[in-house]
Structure formats: C-alpha cells, structure tokens
C-alpha cells in the first residue's frame, strides 16, 4: 500500500530526465546492531515503452571480505498525468515525487523514502528508512553519471571480451 507524497511536488522532475546509465554507491546502516555495509554498481534507467521506464540495478555488496552480487529492478509507469514506481511484478510501490517524502507500508514494516535530484545531468541521491518489528535500517545511495575513467574501464573490458571471444573462435578452428 502506498500513500501520497508529503511536501511540495509542484514542478516535479519527470523520471525521463534520468534516463541513462549511473554509477551507484550505497551505504546500508543497520541501526539495531550498529553495522554499516556498502555496495557499488550501476543503475540503468531505460525506456521499455512510451509510458514505461525500467530501473535496473546491478552491483556488489561488501560484507567484510565477501562480495555478493546484488540486483534490483523497478518499473516507472505513467498513468494519467502521474508517474508511479512499481515493483518488477507490477505491484504499486510509491508515486514518483523527487524532493518529497514517499511512504510505503509493507505488512508491519514502514518504508519512508526520498529521491533528491538537484543536478539531474550529473548526480542525485536516494534515502530510504525502514522501521518495523524486526527492521531498523537506513539505505543511502549516491548516483553519478559515469565519468571518463568509468567509460574507459567499460571500453577496456569490452575490448578484452572481444579479444577473448576472438581467441576462443581461433582456438576452436585450429
């Protein structure tokens, strides 16, 4: 169940302004036991249909010396004159309302979030607080447009993959 955003949402930035690739740096603060863990990765927001965007996260969560793969997918759909964030299976999560607090009740747990988009061309943040009978944590995420070093690293990895594929094809033919 979702509720209306609180705060002024006049002139809300449409999610289409954030289409593209982003680097992601996340901190999760588990307040009950006083631990912090971090994650890094990428976020891609892309159009799937004229009134539908896909939010696709991929990365790694660091727990001590262990790295765990993470992924998350949301849908952002326009209905009438409003955009709404949906879970991947189409269930409602919350209205799209950058700068305003959004609330999502899930059973006995309450999620309060905010998308802060001050510079959509370069970066933005999200903050979620979850409180419930067995939950008390905050998730803060910073998103930045990939810089030249990140793009160069992606190009280098792509070149390596092409070279490896070519080497495998050559080895198979020999």
Secondary structure, DSSP 8 states (H G I E B T S, - for coil): -B---BS--TT---GGGG-EEEEEEEEEEETTTTEEEEEEEEEEEEEEETTEEEEEEEEEEEETTEEEEEEEEEEEEEETTEEEEEETTS-EEEE--TTSEEEEEETTEEEEEEEEEEETTTEEEEEEEEEETTEEEEEEEEEE---HHHHHHHHHHHHHHHHHHHHHHHHHH-
